[in-house]
Amino acid sequence: MSASDAETIAVIGAGKIGRALARRAAVAGFHVVLEDLFPSSLESARREIRQTLNDAVSSGALEQGTADEAFARIECATSIEDAARQAHIVMETGPDEQESKLEMFCLLDRICLPNTVIVSNCHALDLTDTAAKAECIVGMYFSGDQVEIHRSSFTSERALAVAKQLAMRMASSYTVTGETLSASEA
């Protein structure tokens, strides 16, 4: 499975980071299921994403049709199960705390399809002792239009390749263990 084959992305958490990732993934052409336990958070996220897309149109960064198509690719779910069950890539945006990540990974391990790549929005954590699906977990930290990709000693080459392809679609450049590539070079 490559990122181009994985057209459904679940984004777990509709906070600031989740909203940005959902918008970025939708603009990149992915079908996005944005999850949050609170319907009011999802409503707020949809309003903010729409406004951000409108601002991009006003500034000339996006065409109106592209913004409308991206917004239409975002749906909402109020449970992790509903969001992640059919996703090929799951992007979790929980706190950068080992215990929280372990809990999330264990839950996703039970819910997700066998080859689902789990992208953890982490910057400082060691993903080595995370869950049974450790080979499917990749850390990605977005900063502006760049992304850092972190792998553990268990991350498979397939999961890393999916993460690189995802980064190429969602950012202008990415870094994996010190090697920086722009999307056009990769």
C-alpha positions as CSV (number, residue, x, y, z in Angstrom):
1,M,0.0,0.0,0.0
2,S,1.3,3.4,-0.9
3,A,-0.1,6.8,0.2
4,S,-1.6,7.1,-3.3
5,D,-3.5,3.8,-2.7
6,A,-4.5,5.0,0.8
7,E,-7.1,7.5,0.0
8,T,-8.9,7.5,3.4
9,I,-7.2,9.2,6.3
10,A,-8.7,9.4,9.8
11,V,-7.6,12.3,11.9
12,I,-8.1,11.6,15.6
13,G,-8.7,14.9,17.4
14,A,-10.3,18.1,16.1
15,G,-8.1,20.5,18.0
16,K,-5.8,23.0,16.4
17,I,-3.4,20.3,15.0
18,G,-6.1,17.9,13.9
19,R,-7.9,20.7,12.0
20,A,-4.8,21.7,10.2
21,L,-3.9,18.1,9.3
22,A,-7.5,17.4,8.1
23,R,-7.4,20.5,5.9
24,R,-4.0,19.8,4.6
25,A,-4.9,16.1,3.8
26,A,-8.2,17.2,2.1
27,V,-6.4,19.7,-0.1
28,A,-3.9,17.0,-1.0
29,G,-6.8,14.9,-2.3
30,F,-7.4,12.5,0.5
31,H,-10.9,11.6,1.8
32,V,-10.7,12.7,5.5
33,V,-12.7,11.5,8.5
34,L,-12.1,14.0,11.3
35,E,-12.9,12.6,14.8
36,D,-13.7,14.2,18.0
37,L,-15.8,13.0,20.9
38,F,-17.6,16.4,21.1
39,P,-19.9,17.4,18.3
40,S,-19.4,21.1,19.2
41,S,-15.6,20.7,18.5
42,L,-16.3,19.1,15.1
43,E,-18.7,22.0,14.2
44,S,-16.1,24.5,15.3
45,A,-13.4,22.6,13.3
46,R,-15.5,22.6,10.2
47,R,-16.2,26.3,10.4
48,E,-12.5,27.0,10.9
49,I,-11.4,24.8,8.1
50,R,-13.9,26.4,5.8
51,Q,-12.7,29.9,6.8
52,T,-9.0,28.9,6.3
53,L,-9.8,27.5,2.8
54,N,-11.8,30.7,2.0
55,D,-8.8,32.8,3.2
56,A,-6.5,30.7,0.9
57,V,-8.8,31.5,-2.0
58,S,-8.8,35.2,-1.2
59,S,-5.0,35.3,-1.1
60,G,-4.8,33.4,-4.4
61,A,-3.1,30.4,-2.8
62,L,-6.1,28.1,-3.9
63,E,-8.7,28.2,-6.6
64,Q,-12.3,28.3,-5.3
65,G,-13.1,24.9,-6.9
66,T,-10.1,23.3,-5.2
67,A,-11.1,24.7,-1.9
68,D,-14.7,23.5,-2.3
69,E,-13.6,20.0,-3.3
70,A,-11.2,19.8,-0.4
71,F,-14.0,20.8,2.1
72,A,-16.3,18.3,0.6
73,R,-13.8,15.5,1.2
74,I,-14.0,16.1,5.0
75,E,-16.5,14.2,7.0
76,C,-16.9,14.0,10.8
77,A,-17.2,11.2,13.3
78,T,-17.7,11.2,17.1
79,S,-15.9,8.0,17.8
80,I,-12.5,6.7,17.1
81,E,-14.0,3.4,15.9
82,D,-16.1,5.1,13.3
83,A,-13.3,7.2,12.1
84,A,-10.5,4.6,12.0
85,R,-12.2,1.4,11.1
86,Q,-11.9,1.8,7.3
87,A,-9.0,4.2,7.1
88,H,-5.7,3.3,5.5
89,I,-3.8,6.0,7.4
90,V,-4.7,7.2,10.9
91,M,-3.2,10.4,12.1
92,E,-3.5,10.8,15.8
93,T,-3.0,14.2,17.4
94,G,-3.0,13.4,21.2
95,P,-0.7,14.9,23.7
96,D,3.1,14.1,23.4
97,E,2.9,11.9,26.5
98,Q,4.0,8.2,26.4
99,E,1.0,6.9,28.4
100,S,-1.5,8.7,26.2
101,K,0.2,7.5,23.0
102,L,0.3,3.9,24.3
103,E,-3.4,4.0,25.1
104,M,-4.2,5.4,21.7
105,F,-2.0,2.9,19.9
106,C,-3.6,-0.1,21.8
107,L,-7.0,1.1,20.8
108,L,-6.1,1.6,17.2
109,D,-4.4,-1.8,17.1
110,R,-7.8,-3.4,17.9
111,I,-9.8,-1.2,15.4
112,C,-7.7,-0.6,12.3
113,L,-7.3,-2.7,9.2
114,P,-4.3,-4.9,9.3
115,N,-2.1,-2.7,7.1
116,T,-3.2,0.7,8.4
117,V,-0.3,3.1,8.9
118,I,-0.6,5.0,12.1
119,V,0.9,8.4,12.0
120,S,1.6,9.9,15.4
121,N,1.9,13.7,15.7
122,C,4.9,13.5,18.0
123,H,8.1,15.4,18.2
124,A,10.0,14.2,21.3
125,L,8.7,10.7,22.0
126,D,10.5,7.4,21.4
127,L,8.1,5.2,19.5
128,T,10.0,2.0,20.2
129,D,7.8,0.5,22.9
130,T,4.4,1.6,21.6
131,A,2.1,-1.3,20.7
132,A,1.7,-4.6,18.9
133,K,1.5,-2.7,15.6
134,A,4.8,-0.9,16.2
135,E,5.9,-1.8,12.6
136,C,3.0,0.3,11.3
137,I,3.7,3.4,13.5
138,V,5.5,6.5,12.1
139,G,6.0,9.8,13.9
140,M,5.4,12.9,11.8
141,Y,5.7,16.4,13.1
142,F,4.4,19.2,10.8
143,S,5.9,22.7,11.1
144,G,4.7,25.2,8.5
145,D,5.1,23.5,5.1
146,Q,7.7,21.1,6.3
147,V,7.5,17.8,8.1
148,E,9.9,15.7,10.2
149,I,9.4,11.9,9.9
150,H,10.5,9.8,12.9
151,R,10.7,6.1,12.8
152,S,11.4,3.6,15.6
153,S,13.6,0.6,15.3
154,F,10.4,-1.4,14.6
155,T,8.9,0.8,11.9
156,S,8.7,-1.1,8.6
157,E,10.1,0.1,5.3
158,R,6.5,0.0,4.0
159,A,5.2,2.3,6.7
160,L,8.1,4.6,6.2
161,A,7.5,4.7,2.4
162,V,3.8,5.5,3.0
163,A,4.9,8.3,5.4
164,K,7.3,9.7,2.8
165,Q,4.6,9.7,0.1
166,L,2.1,11.3,2.5
167,A,4.7,14.0,3.3
168,M,5.3,14.6,-0.4
169,R,1.5,15.3,-0.9
170,M,1.0,17.3,2.2
171,A,4.2,19.4,2.6
172,S,6.9,21.1,0.5
173,S,9.7,19.3,2.1
174,Y,10.4,16.6,4.7
175,T,13.2,15.2,6.8
176,V,13.9,11.6,7.7
177,T,16.8,11.0,10.2
178,G,18.7,14.1,9.0
179,E,18.1,13.8,5.2
180,T,16.0,16.7,3.9
181,L,14.1,16.3,0.6
182,S,11.7,18.7,-1.1
183,A,8.6,17.2,-2.6
184,S,9.9,17.9,-6.0
185,E,13.2,16.0,-5.4
186,A,11.6,12.9,-4.0
